[in-house]
């Protein structure tokens, strides 16, 4: 697969040079937290808090869990350890991962939907709710925070949760890290990283290159990623951070298979994939900055700004010609930026500790969208030409009050306005002017309470109201054949409730449990699909209810155990029709893409003084329905993975090697599904047994 070289090559060199500024002083970060250590998070309250004391389901994955014995390619390597979150590696780098939280985001055909994504406080989710993870640098991640439940609504246009990745600070002494990995199906990843501290300046930066031939035919991909962070202490009260990253991602698109095609040969592709040479090329560059200023012992200000551009060219698996068709080649040129300003204060109220944050954020995305006929893999005649703009503006407030010795209260409110504007320039023949605009407004409250029944055990409950707007792709067309944006399509709204418990148990054990109920109105579903145009509508009411359980422990001083179990019952409450021709969907049907049961377990042994660790991982997923009618489903599966890590250390260097085997028992299974595919090509096969080996060297100067 010949793939062009572009901007990130130059950016990678710049990021590395930025991190290599004059540096001095001590040691790198230590290992990840133990089961009994405080887990400090910021996503729930926008300030540092121990997750144990918060009335929300929130988990933190530290750098050790992200990187140990893993190639650091995808979030699907580490996120399965979080209950309630389903991450499917589609083995299709043209379409990104499938990520859902408590059933939200499960039906998206591409990118991430229904879950807000952030990298170092900068949104990776656009104002209309569509997100992507391609610029997440796992090799430089200090931690990942994952929040589910009602308090997610305080981040705006999302109902299911918030996933936020944080880049590590540079170590105290200048440190250089180089890593490499190679494995089955021509997969390889190489990376360099350099960072350190010089007086008031802290820097870290690096670059990585990933490539694969892919498990399936026509699934080769490359990814070049550069990421750098600079922190400068202007004074004891003022800090400035600059974050820059860039990514180049050309990838072939193997698309899905019908059930009979999967059973015949899971590595094949449908003939149209080859005919139209389905593929995608993405180039993105982004810069962000934050300024934090302490006004007094109790007051602080934080200002953040970001901007970037993203260019996408995608060849779909059909021609896309015709009077009202939009083309089989999508060309996007997107510019986006955003601002966030907040004031925080810590004080006493009625003689008890009280803290609050008030702020405002604004995000804007402007995109030039063109569509061309796909002439067997080359771009032909113009079929679509428009400017699409979406803006989001919001005011928000959050407060925490420990109103009694054993009780604390958290509450928040967000007022959001999301506006869509489309200017159509392709007006020809029977294709009229599709320009238009629409605006949605919403107020989302959330509140929770914590009761400490003992120093090592807390009970909590929370409730919140959320909303999720349609994306531009969902608003683009009407089902009745008339032109213009689909003004009948409304945001889905939800009421989320949750009860939970968090406890530290004897013997180094930690236990978190939650029960949740989510009632949604105006669920957005496919209405019609014809001629390359897909329209959407609101389906009425749905219910998501379930339970989450996570348990971790250290036994025998050398064995770490982890288990995460999720139960989700997600169903429609109203009858409706979906698809072309219309197919009746009965109340009581399951929401597609949502497994009822998932499980992740891990047992890790790291004997003292031997310089190695080994772990066995187990993943289980229940069957997944592929459409609203529940006529077909991907079978349930259980797979095991094994890893072993060796490490050698000296005063100024550390080298580690790993061997990892995925799908240890060589199971043939479907790893993910494409919801509602009009050609019934729902299934995306997962690789059979495969292996990857890697080495990582860290040197301190």
C-alpha positions as CSV (number, residue, x, y, z in Angstrom):
1,X,0.0,0.0,0.0
2,X,1.7,3.2,-1.1
3,X,0.9,6.0,1.3
4,X,1.9,9.7,0.9
5,X,4.1,11.5,3.4
6,X,2.8,14.8,4.7
7,X,2.9,17.3,7.5
8,X,3.4,15.1,10.7
9,X,7.0,14.1,9.5
10,X,8.0,17.7,10.0
11,X,5.9,18.1,13.1
12,X,7.5,15.0,14.7
13,X,10.9,16.6,14.3
14,X,9.6,19.9,15.8
15,X,8.0,18.1,18.7
16,X,11.2,16.3,19.5
17,X,13.2,19.5,19.3
18,X,10.8,21.3,21.6
19,X,11.1,18.6,24.2
20,X,14.9,18.7,23.9
21,X,15.2,22.2,25.3
22,X,17.8,22.7,28.0
23,X,17.0,20.3,30.9
24,X,18.2,19.3,34.4
25,X,17.6,17.5,37.8
26,X,16.2,14.0,39.2
27,X,14.2,10.9,38.3
28,X,11.2,9.8,36.2
29,X,7.7,8.8,37.4
30,X,7.2,5.8,39.6
31,X,5.0,2.8,39.1
32,X,1.2,2.9,39.0
33,X,-1.0,3.2,42.1
34,X,-1.8,0.2,44.2
35,X,-5.3,-1.0,45.0
36,X,-5.3,0.9,48.3
37,X,-3.7,4.2,47.1
38,X,-5.7,7.4,46.5
39,X,-6.9,7.7,42.9
40,X,-6.8,11.4,42.1
41,X,-9.1,12.5,39.3
42,X,-10.2,15.9,37.8
43,X,-12.9,15.0,35.3
44,X,-15.8,14.8,37.7
45,X,-15.4,18.2,39.4
46,X,-12.8,20.0,37.2
47,X,-10.5,20.0,40.2
48,X,-8.3,17.4,41.8
49,X,-10.3,15.0,44.0
50,X,-10.0,11.5,45.3
51,X,-12.4,9.4,43.3
52,X,-13.3,7.4,46.4
53,X,-15.0,10.6,47.8
54,X,-17.1,11.4,44.7
55,X,-20.7,10.5,44.0
56,X,-20.0,9.2,40.5
57,X,-18.7,6.2,38.7
58,X,-15.2,7.3,37.7
59,X,-12.0,5.2,37.2
60,X,-8.4,6.0,36.5
61,X,-6.0,3.9,34.4
62,X,-2.4,4.8,35.2
63,X,0.6,4.8,32.9
64,X,1.8,1.3,34.0
65,X,-1.5,-0.3,33.1
66,X,-1.6,1.6,29.7
67,X,1.9,0.5,28.7
68,X,3.1,-2.7,30.5
69,X,3.2,-5.5,27.9
70,X,1.1,-3.6,25.4
71,X,2.0,-2.1,22.0
72,X,0.3,1.3,22.8
73,X,-1.6,1.4,19.6
74,X,-5.3,1.6,20.6
75,X,-7.5,2.4,23.6
76,X,-8.9,-1.1,23.2
77,X,-5.8,-2.4,24.9
78,X,-6.6,-0.8,28.3
79,X,-10.2,0.5,28.4
80,X,-11.8,-3.0,28.8
81,X,-10.7,-3.0,32.4
82,X,-13.4,-0.3,33.1
83,X,-16.9,-1.7,33.7
84,X,-19.7,-0.2,31.7
85,X,-17.4,0.7,28.8
86,X,-17.3,-1.4,25.6
87,X,-14.4,-0.9,23.3
88,X,-14.3,-2.8,20.1
89,X,-11.1,-2.8,17.9
90,X,-12.7,-3.0,14.5
91,X,-9.4,-3.9,12.8
92,X,-10.4,-1.1,10.5
93,X,-8.3,2.1,11.0
94,X,-10.4,3.9,8.4
95,X,-13.3,3.9,10.9
96,X,-11.7,4.3,14.4
97,X,-12.7,2.3,17.4
98,X,-16.2,1.6,18.6
99,X,-16.6,3.0,22.1
100,X,-19.9,2.9,24.0
101,X,-20.7,3.6,27.7
102,X,-23.8,2.1,29.2
103,X,-25.2,1.6,25.7
104,X,-24.6,5.2,24.5
105,X,-22.6,5.4,21.3
106,X,-23.1,1.7,20.3
107,X,-24.8,2.4,16.9
108,X,-22.2,4.8,15.4
109,X,-21.0,3.8,12.0
110,X,-17.7,5.7,12.3
111,X,-15.8,7.6,14.9
112,X,-17.1,7.9,18.5
113,X,-20.6,9.0,19.3
114,X,-22.4,9.6,22.6
115,X,-19.2,9.8,24.7
116,X,-17.2,13.0,25.2
117,X,-13.5,12.7,24.4
118,X,-10.8,15.0,25.7
119,X,-7.0,15.1,25.4
120,X,-5.3,17.3,28.0
121,X,-8.5,19.2,28.5
122,X,-8.9,19.8,24.7
123,X,-12.1,18.3,23.1
124,X,-11.6,15.5,20.7
125,X,-15.3,15.6,20.2
126,X,-16.8,18.2,17.8
127,X,-19.6,20.5,18.9
128,X,-22.2,18.2,17.2
129,X,-21.1,15.2,19.3
130,X,-18.9,13.2,16.8
131,X,-15.5,12.4,18.1
132,X,-12.3,10.5,17.2
133,X,-9.3,9.1,19.1
134,X,-6.6,9.2,16.4
135,X,-4.6,11.9,18.2
136,X,-4.4,10.1,21.6
137,X,-0.8,9.4,22.3
138,X,-0.7,6.3,24.6
139,X,3.1,6.3,24.7
140,X,3.1,9.6,26.6
141,X,-0.1,9.2,28.6
142,X,0.2,9.8,32.4
143,X,-3.4,8.5,32.9
144,X,-6.8,8.0,31.4
145,X,-9.9,9.0,33.3
146,X,-13.3,7.4,32.5
147,X,-16.5,8.8,33.9
148,X,-20.0,7.3,33.5
149,X,-23.4,8.4,34.6
150,X,-25.3,11.6,35.3
151,X,-22.3,14.0,35.9
152,X,-21.2,13.4,32.3
153,X,-24.0,15.8,31.2
154,X,-22.0,18.7,32.7
155,X,-19.6,18.4,29.8
156,X,-22.3,19.1,27.3
157,X,-23.5,17.2,24.2
158,X,-23.1,13.6,25.5
159,X,-25.1,11.2,27.6
160,X,-23.0,8.2,28.1
161,X,-19.7,9.3,29.7
162,X,-16.5,11.2,29.4
163,X,-13.0,9.7,28.5
164,X,-10.1,12.0,29.1
165,X,-6.4,11.3,28.5
166,X,-3.6,13.3,30.2
167,X,-0.1,13.6,28.8
168,X,2.6,13.1,31.5
169,X,4.9,15.8,32.6
170,X,8.6,15.7,31.7
171,X,10.7,13.9,34.4
172,X,13.0,16.0,36.7
173,X,16.1,14.8,34.8
174,X,16.6,14.8,31.1
175,X,15.3,11.4,29.9
176,X,15.3,9.7,26.5
177,X,13.0,6.8,25.7
178,X,12.9,4.6,22.6
179,X,10.5,1.8,22.0
180,X,9.7,-0.7,19.2
181,X,7.3,-3.5,18.6
182,X,6.6,-6.0,15.8
183,X,4.1,-8.7,15.4
184,X,1.7,-10.7,13.2
185,X,0.1,-9.4,10.0
186,X,3.1,-7.0,9.4
187,X,2.3,-4.9,12.4
188,X,5.0,-2.6,13.8
189,X,5.3,0.5,16.0
190,X,8.4,2.6,16.7
191,X,8.5,5.6,19.0
192,X,10.9,8.1,20.6
193,X,10.2,10.4,23.6
194,X,12.4,13.0,25.3
195,X,11.6,15.2,28.3
196,X,12.9,16.9,31.4
197,X,13.0,20.0,33.6
198,X,15.0,23.1,33.3
199,X,14.4,25.7,36.0
200,X,10.8,26.8,35.5
201,X,10.4,25.0,32.2
202,X,9.1,21.4,31.9
203,X,8.9,19.7,28.5
204,X,8.1,16.4,27.0
205,X,7.6,15.4,23.4
206,X,7.8,12.5,21.1
207,X,6.8,10.9,17.8
208,X,5.6,7.4,16.8
209,X,5.1,5.5,13.6
210,X,2.7,2.6,13.3
211,X,2.0,0.4,10.3
212,X,0.1,-2.9,9.6
213,X,-0.8,-5.0,6.7
214,X,-4.0,-5.9,8.5
215,X,-5.6,-9.2,9.5
216,X,-8.1,-9.0,6.6
217,X,-7.6,-8.3,3.0
218,X,-7.5,-4.6,2.1
219,X,-6.9,-3.4,5.7
220,X,-3.4,-2.0,5.6
221,X,-2.8,1.2,7.6
222,X,-0.2,3.7,8.7
223,X,-0.2,6.2,11.5
224,X,2.3,8.9,12.3
225,X,1.7,10.8,15.5
226,X,3.6,13.6,17.1
227,X,2.8,15.1,20.5
228,X,4.5,17.6,22.7
229,X,3.7,19.5,26.0
230,X,5.5,22.5,27.4
231,X,4.8,23.8,30.9
232,X,6.2,27.1,32.2
233,X,5.9,28.4,35.7
234,X,5.8,32.2,35.2
235,X,5.6,32.7,39.0
236,X,4.5,30.8,42.1
237,X,0.9,31.6,41.2
238,X,0.9,31.4,37.4
239,X,1.5,28.4,35.0
240,X,1.2,28.2,31.3
241,X,1.0,25.0,29.2
242,X,1.3,24.6,25.5
243,X,0.2,21.3,23.8
244,X,0.7,20.6,20.1
245,X,0.0,17.4,18.2
246,X,-0.4,16.2,14.7
247,X,-1.4,12.9,13.1
248,X,-1.4,11.4,9.6
249,X,-3.5,8.3,9.1
250,X,-3.9,6.7,5.7
251,X,-5.9,3.4,5.9
252,X,-7.6,1.0,3.6
253,X,-11.2,0.2,4.6
254,X,-12.1,-3.6,4.5
255,X,-15.8,-2.8,5.5
256,X,-18.1,-5.5,6.8
257,X,-19.2,-9.0,5.7
258,X,-22.5,-10.9,5.6
259,X,-22.8,-13.9,7.9
260,X,-22.2,-16.4,5.0
261,X,-19.1,-14.5,3.9
262,X,-17.7,-14.5,7.5
263,X,-18.3,-18.3,7.8
264,X,-16.7,-18.9,4.4
265,X,-13.6,-16.8,4.9
266,X,-13.4,-14.2,7.7
267,X,-10.3,-12.5,6.1
268,X,-12.0,-11.8,2.8
269,X,-13.7,-8.5,1.7
270,X,-16.8,-7.9,-0.3
271,X,-16.0,-7.4,-4.0
272,X,-17.2,-3.8,-3.9
273,X,-14.3,-3.0,-1.5
274,X,-11.8,-3.8,-4.2
275,X,-13.9,-2.4,-7.1
276,X,-14.2,1.1,-5.4
277,X,-10.8,0.9,-3.5
278,X,-12.4,1.9,-0.2
279,X,-9.9,3.9,1.9
280,X,-9.5,7.0,4.0
281,X,-6.7,9.5,4.5
282,X,-6.7,11.9,7.5
283,X,-4.3,14.7,8.4
284,X,-4.8,16.7,11.6
285,X,-2.8,19.4,13.3
286,X,-3.8,20.9,16.6
287,X,-2.5,23.4,19.2
288,X,-3.8,24.2,22.6
289,X,-2.8,26.3,25.6
290,X,-3.9,26.7,29.2
291,X,-3.2,29.4,31.7
292,X,-3.8,28.7,35.4
293,X,-3.5,31.6,37.9
294,X,-4.0,31.5,41.6
295,X,-5.7,34.7,42.7
296,X,-5.5,34.0,46.4
297,X,-5.4,31.0,48.8
298,X,-9.0,30.2,47.9
299,X,-9.5,31.5,44.4
300,X,-8.1,30.5,41.0
301,X,-8.7,31.1,37.3
302,X,-8.1,28.8,34.4
303,X,-8.3,29.8,30.7
304,X,-7.9,27.4,27.8
305,X,-7.9,27.9,24.1
306,X,-7.3,25.5,21.2
307,X,-7.5,25.4,17.4
308,X,-6.7,23.0,14.6
309,X,-7.5,21.7,11.2
310,X,-8.5,18.3,10.0
311,X,-8.5,17.1,6.4
312,X,-10.2,13.9,5.3
313,X,-10.6,12.1,2.0
314,X,-12.6,9.0,2.1
315,X,-13.6,6.6,-0.8
316,X,-16.8,4.7,0.0
317,X,-18.0,1.4,-1.4
318,X,-20.3,2.7,-4.0
319,X,-20.3,5.1,-7.0
320,X,-22.6,7.7,-5.5
321,X,-23.8,9.1,-8.9
322,X,-27.4,10.2,-9.7
323,X,-29.6,13.3,-9.4
324,X,-29.9,13.4,-5.6
325,X,-26.9,11.3,-4.6
326,X,-24.0,12.8,-2.6
327,X,-21.1,10.9,-4.2
328,X,-19.0,8.0,-3.2
329,X,-15.9,10.1,-2.4
330,X,-16.1,12.4,0.7
331,X,-13.7,15.3,0.9
332,X,-13.6,17.4,4.1
333,X,-11.6,20.4,5.0
334,X,-12.3,21.3,8.7
335,X,-11.2,24.2,10.9
336,X,-12.1,24.3,14.5
337,X,-11.3,26.2,17.7
338,X,-12.6,26.7,21.2
339,X,-12.3,28.6,24.5
340,X,-13.0,27.8,28.1
341,X,-12.8,30.2,31.1
342,X,-13.5,29.1,34.7
343,X,-13.2,30.5,38.2
344,X,-12.9,28.2,41.2
345,X,-13.1,28.9,44.8
346,X,-12.6,26.9,48.0
347,X,-14.2,28.3,51.2
348,X,-16.4,27.4,54.2
349,X,-20.1,27.5,54.1
350,X,-22.1,27.1,57.3
351,X,-18.8,26.1,58.9
352,X,-18.2,23.2,56.5
353,X,-15.8,22.9,53.5
354,X,-17.4,24.2,50.3
355,X,-15.9,24.5,46.8
356,X,-17.4,25.7,43.5
357,X,-16.5,26.3,39.9
358,X,-18.3,28.5,37.4
359,X,-17.3,28.9,33.8
360,X,-18.2,29.2,30.2
361,X,-17.0,27.4,27.0
362,X,-17.4,28.0,23.3
363,X,-16.6,25.7,20.4
364,X,-16.9,26.2,16.7
365,X,-16.3,24.0,13.7
366,X,-16.5,25.1,10.1
367,X,-16.2,22.4,7.4
368,X,-16.1,22.6,3.6
369,X,-17.7,19.3,2.4
370,X,-17.5,18.1,-1.1
371,X,-18.7,14.8,-2.6
372,X,-17.6,13.2,-5.9
373,X,-18.6,10.2,-7.8
374,X,-16.4,7.2,-7.0
375,X,-15.2,5.9,-10.4
376,X,-13.7,2.6,-9.3
377,X,-11.3,4.2,-6.9
378,X,-10.8,7.6,-8.5
379,X,-12.7,10.8,-7.8
380,X,-15.1,11.8,-10.6
381,X,-17.8,14.4,-11.1
382,X,-18.8,16.7,-8.3
383,X,-22.0,15.7,-6.5
384,X,-22.0,17.8,-3.3
385,X,-20.5,21.1,-2.3
386,X,-21.4,22.9,0.9
387,X,-20.1,24.8,4.0
388,X,-21.2,23.2,7.3
389,X,-20.8,25.1,10.5
390,X,-21.7,24.0,14.0
391,X,-21.3,26.1,17.2
392,X,-21.7,25.3,20.8
393,X,-21.9,27.8,23.7
394,X,-22.5,27.0,27.3
395,X,-22.5,28.3,30.9
396,X,-21.8,25.8,33.7
397,X,-21.5,25.7,37.4
398,X,-20.4,22.9,39.8
399,X,-20.3,22.8,43.6
400,X,-19.2,20.4,46.4
401,X,-20.2,20.8,50.0
402,X,-19.3,18.5,52.9
403,X,-22.3,19.5,54.9
404,X,-21.9,17.0,57.7
405,X,-19.1,14.9,59.1
406,X,-20.1,11.8,57.1
407,X,-22.1,13.5,54.3
408,X,-21.1,15.5,51.2
409,X,-23.1,16.9,48.3
410,X,-22.1,17.6,44.7
411,X,-24.3,19.4,42.2
412,X,-23.9,21.1,38.8
413,X,-25.9,22.8,36.1
414,X,-25.1,23.4,32.4
415,X,-26.9,25.6,29.9
416,X,-26.0,24.7,26.3
417,X,-26.9,26.1,22.9
418,X,-25.9,24.1,19.8
419,X,-26.4,25.7,16.3
420,X,-26.1,24.2,12.9
421,X,-25.7,26.2,9.6
422,X,-25.4,24.7,6.1
423,X,-24.7,26.7,2.9
424,X,-25.3,24.6,-0.2
425,X,-23.3,25.5,-3.4
426,X,-24.3,22.5,-5.5
427,X,-27.5,23.6,-7.1
428,X,-28.0,21.9,-10.4
429,X,-30.9,20.3,-12.3
430,X,-33.2,18.5,-9.9
431,X,-30.8,19.0,-7.0
432,X,-32.1,22.2,-5.3
433,X,-30.6,24.5,-2.6
434,X,-30.3,22.4,0.6
435,X,-29.1,25.4,2.7
436,X,-30.6,25.8,6.2
437,X,-30.1,26.2,9.9
438,X,-31.4,24.9,13.2
439,X,-30.6,25.6,16.8
440,X,-31.0,23.4,20.0
441,X,-31.1,24.6,23.6
442,X,-30.9,22.6,26.7
443,X,-30.4,22.9,30.5
444,X,-28.8,19.9,32.1
445,X,-28.7,19.5,35.9
446,X,-26.9,16.9,38.0
447,X,-26.6,16.2,41.7
448,X,-25.2,13.5,43.9
449,X,-24.6,12.7,47.6
450,X,-22.0,10.6,49.4
451,X,-22.5,9.0,52.8
452,X,-19.4,7.6,54.6
453,X,-20.5,4.6,56.6
454,X,-16.9,3.9,57.6
455,X,-13.4,5.4,56.8
456,X,-13.0,2.7,54.2
457,X,-16.6,2.5,52.7
458,X,-18.8,5.1,51.0
459,X,-22.3,4.9,49.6
460,X,-23.5,7.3,47.0
461,X,-26.4,8.2,44.7
462,X,-26.9,10.7,41.9
463,X,-29.3,11.9,39.3
464,X,-29.0,14.0,36.1
465,X,-30.7,15.0,32.9
466,X,-28.7,14.9,29.6
467,X,-29.2,15.5,25.9
468,X,-27.5,14.4,22.7
469,X,-28.0,16.5,19.5
470,X,-28.0,14.9,16.0
471,X,-24.7,15.2,14.2
472,X,-24.4,17.1,10.9
473,X,-24.5,13.7,9.1
474,X,-27.8,12.8,10.7
475,X,-29.4,16.2,10.0
476,X,-28.3,16.3,6.3
477,X,-31.3,14.7,4.6
478,X,-35.1,14.3,4.9
479,X,-36.9,11.0,4.4
480,X,-39.8,12.5,2.4
481,X,-37.6,13.4,-0.6
482,X,-37.8,17.1,0.0
483,X,-34.6,19.2,0.3
484,X,-32.9,21.0,3.2
485,X,-31.8,19.9,6.7
486,X,-34.0,17.5,8.6
487,X,-35.6,20.0,11.0
488,X,-37.9,17.3,12.3
489,X,-35.0,15.5,13.9
490,X,-34.7,16.5,17.6
491,X,-32.1,15.8,20.3
492,X,-32.5,12.8,22.4
493,X,-33.0,13.6,26.1
494,X,-32.3,11.3,29.1
495,X,-32.8,11.1,32.8
496,X,-29.9,9.2,34.5
497,X,-30.0,7.8,38.1
498,X,-27.4,5.8,39.9
499,X,-26.8,4.2,43.3
500,X,-23.3,2.9,44.2
501,X,-20.8,1.8,46.8
502,X,-17.0,2.1,47.1
503,X,-14.9,0.2,49.6
504,X,-11.4,-0.7,50.6
505,X,-11.5,-4.2,52.0
506,X,-9.0,-6.2,54.1
507,X,-6.1,-7.8,52.3
508,X,-5.5,-4.9,49.9
509,X,-8.8,-5.3,48.1
510,X,-10.8,-2.5,46.5
511,X,-14.5,-2.9,45.4
512,X,-16.7,-0.5,43.4
513,X,-20.4,-1.3,42.6
514,X,-23.1,0.7,40.8
515,X,-26.7,0.2,39.8
516,X,-28.1,2.6,37.1
517,X,-31.3,3.4,35.3
518,X,-31.5,5.6,32.2
519,X,-34.7,6.6,30.5
520,X,-34.3,8.3,27.1
521,X,-36.8,10.1,24.9
522,X,-36.4,10.7,21.1
523,X,-33.7,8.1,20.5
524,X,-32.1,8.8,17.1
525,X,-32.3,5.9,14.7
526,X,-32.0,5.2,10.9
527,X,-35.2,6.1,9.0
528,X,-34.4,5.4,5.3
529,X,-31.3,4.6,3.3
530,X,-31.3,5.0,-0.5
531,X,-29.0,6.3,-3.2
532,X,-26.2,7.1,-0.9
533,X,-28.4,9.2,1.4
534,X,-29.3,8.1,4.9
535,X,-32.0,9.9,6.8
536,X,-32.7,9.6,10.6
537,X,-35.6,10.1,12.9
538,X,-36.6,9.9,16.5
539,X,-37.8,6.5,17.7
540,X,-39.5,7.4,21.0
541,X,-38.5,6.0,24.3
542,X,-35.7,3.6,25.4
543,X,-34.6,2.3,28.8
544,X,-31.1,1.3,29.8
545,X,-30.7,-0.3,33.2
546,X,-27.9,-2.4,34.6
547,X,-25.1,-3.0,37.1
548,X,-21.4,-2.6,37.2
549,X,-18.9,-4.2,39.5
550,X,-15.1,-3.8,39.7
551,X,-12.8,-5.5,42.2
552,X,-9.0,-5.5,42.5
553,X,-6.7,-7.0,45.1
554,X,-3.0,-7.7,45.8
555,X,-2.5,-11.2,47.3
556,X,0.7,-13.0,48.5
557,X,2.4,-9.6,48.0
558,X,3.3,-10.5,44.3
559,X,-0.1,-11.3,42.7
560,X,-2.4,-8.5,41.4
561,X,-6.0,-9.5,40.6
562,X,-8.6,-7.5,38.7
563,X,-12.2,-8.1,37.6
564,X,-14.7,-5.9,35.9
565,X,-18.3,-7.0,35.2
566,X,-21.1,-5.2,33.4
567,X,-24.8,-6.0,33.0
568,X,-26.8,-3.7,30.6
569,X,-30.4,-4.3,29.6
570,X,-31.1,-1.7,26.8
571,X,-34.5,-1.9,25.1
572,X,-36.9,0.2,23.1
573,X,-40.2,1.1,24.9
574,X,-42.1,2.2,21.8
575,X,-42.9,0.6,18.5
576,X,-41.5,2.2,15.3
577,X,-40.3,1.4,11.8
578,X,-36.7,1.6,10.5
579,X,-34.8,1.0,7.3
580,X,-35.6,0.7,3.5
581,X,-38.2,-0.8,3.1
582,X,-39.6,0.0,6.5
583,X,-39.1,-2.8,9.0
584,X,-41.4,-2.9,12.1
585,X,-39.5,-2.7,15.4
586,X,-41.4,-3.8,18.5
587,X,-41.3,-2.4,21.9
588,X,-39.1,-4.6,24.0
589,X,-36.5,-5.2,21.3
590,X,-32.9,-4.8,22.4
591,X,-30.9,-1.8,21.3
592,X,-28.3,-3.0,18.7
593,X,-24.6,-2.9,19.4
594,X,-25.1,-3.3,23.2
595,X,-23.9,-6.6,24.7
596,X,-26.0,-7.5,27.8
597,X,-23.0,-8.9,29.7
598,X,-19.3,-8.1,29.5
599,X,-16.4,-9.2,31.7
600,X,-12.7,-8.5,31.9
601,X,-10.4,-10.3,34.3
602,X,-6.7,-10.2,34.8
603,X,-4.2,-12.0,37.0
604,X,-0.7,-10.6,37.2
605,X,2.3,-12.2,38.9
606,X,5.5,-10.1,39.6
607,X,7.9,-12.0,41.9
608,X,10.3,-9.8,43.9
609,X,13.8,-9.5,42.6
610,X,13.4,-11.6,39.4
611,X,12.9,-8.7,37.0
612,X,9.9,-10.1,35.2
613,X,6.1,-10.1,35.4
614,X,3.5,-12.2,33.6
615,X,-0.3,-11.8,33.3
616,X,-3.3,-13.7,31.9
617,X,-6.2,-11.6,30.6
618,X,-9.8,-12.8,29.9
619,X,-12.4,-11.0,28.0
620,X,-16.1,-12.0,27.5
621,X,-18.8,-10.3,25.5
622,X,-22.4,-11.4,25.2
623,X,-24.0,-11.6,21.8
624,X,-24.7,-8.2,20.0
625,X,-27.7,-7.5,17.8
626,X,-26.9,-5.9,14.4
627,X,-30.2,-4.0,13.8
628,X,-33.2,-2.6,15.5
629,X,-35.3,-5.6,14.4
630,X,-33.0,-8.0,16.3
631,X,-33.1,-10.4,13.3
632,X,-29.3,-11.1,13.3
633,X,-26.6,-11.0,16.0
634,X,-22.9,-11.6,16.5
635,X,-22.3,-14.6,18.8
636,X,-21.0,-14.2,22.3
637,X,-17.3,-14.9,22.7
638,X,-14.6,-15.4,25.3
639,X,-10.9,-14.8,24.5
640,X,-7.7,-15.0,26.6
641,X,-4.6,-13.0,26.1
642,X,-1.2,-13.6,27.8
643,X,1.8,-11.4,28.3
644,X,5.2,-11.6,29.9
645,X,7.5,-8.7,30.6
646,X,11.3,-8.7,31.4
647,X,13.1,-5.7,32.9
648,X,16.7,-4.8,33.6
649,X,17.7,-1.7,35.6
650,X,20.7,0.3,36.5
651,X,21.1,3.8,38.1
652,X,20.6,5.7,34.8
653,X,18.9,3.3,32.5
654,X,16.0,0.8,32.3
655,X,15.3,-1.7,29.5
656,X,12.2,-3.9,29.3
657,X,11.1,-6.5,26.8
658,X,7.6,-8.0,26.3
659,X,5.9,-10.8,24.5
660,X,2.2,-10.7,24.0
661,X,-0.2,-13.3,22.5
662,X,-3.7,-12.2,21.7
663,X,-6.5,-14.8,21.3
664,X,-4.5,-17.4,23.0
665,X,-6.8,-20.3,22.1
666,X,-7.3,-19.3,18.4
667,X,-11.0,-18.5,18.5
668,X,-12.8,-17.5,15.3
669,X,-15.2,-14.8,16.3
670,X,-16.7,-11.5,15.3
671,X,-15.1,-8.6,17.1
672,X,-17.5,-5.8,16.2
673,X,-20.6,-5.1,14.2
674,X,-21.8,-2.3,11.8
675,X,-25.3,-1.4,13.0
676,X,-28.1,-1.4,10.4
677,X,-26.0,-1.9,7.3
678,X,-28.4,-1.8,4.3
679,X,-26.6,-4.7,2.6
680,X,-26.6,-6.8,5.8
681,X,-22.8,-6.7,5.8
682,X,-22.8,-6.2,9.6
683,X,-19.8,-8.3,10.7
684,X,-16.2,-7.3,11.3
685,X,-14.1,-10.4,12.1
686,X,-11.4,-10.3,14.8
687,X,-7.9,-11.8,14.3
688,X,-7.2,-15.4,15.2
689,X,-4.2,-16.1,17.4
690,X,-1.6,-13.4,16.9
691,X,1.6,-12.2,18.7
692,X,3.6,-9.1,19.2
693,X,7.0,-8.6,20.8
694,X,8.5,-5.3,21.9
695,X,11.4,-3.6,23.6
696,X,11.5,-0.3,25.5
697,X,14.7,1.5,26.7
698,X,14.8,4.6,29.0
699,X,18.0,6.5,29.6
700,X,18.5,9.3,32.1
701,X,21.2,11.9,31.7
